[in-house]
């Protein structure tokens, strides 16, 4: 499906090729467009011999500051548990910029979870102590109510 702007450029070029001697104003009046737009499209058509958009034109994707992207990516690889705000403060940029860098580079960050270093006997002891404490708490709570 062609864009609306492409269809307009096609119509302008079609009218221009029907009558090469027609003025910009005449074509603009027929198509209900501005004379400047008609003029620009025809001049561009004569230069490139196509009404298609030029490759590389339009808004660029991604960040302009590639150096910042490298720095943030490297910092997250060293310490992936840093928050977005802290990383933005560190590199003096916005939180959303850091978020876009993470998304573009597929960086998955996480909060480091501490795991206790216990053997099976210690785990069983911890469970029984927790159950005992819980039962005591429930007993006190029931006495109050």
Beta strands, then each sheet from edge to edge (+ up, - down):
end
